[in-house]
Amino acid sequence: MSVTFDLPADIEQNLRREFGDVALATKEAALVELYRQRRITQLDFSRALGVSRLDAEAILQRHNVVEDLPTNAEHAAALSRLRSNSEQ
């Protein structure tokens, strides 16, 4: 899928100076936002950018996207649910 939009020439020039490849920077920004909104997975994110999982994590960190890691209590609750489901 391709998405295009027009920018005023001065804005485009400023973005090119800052980012170099404006199309790639725009694609990355859009995918970061979709990931942040939980509309795509990290696998989707890495595939769409054509990068490894580790590179995807680095890109997300650069954009200050931090994974909410489960707490010990959440892990314990999940294990408890799994145990009770396997006993049924």
Order of alpha helices (4+ residues) and beta strands (2+ residues): alpha-alpha-alpha-alpha-alpha
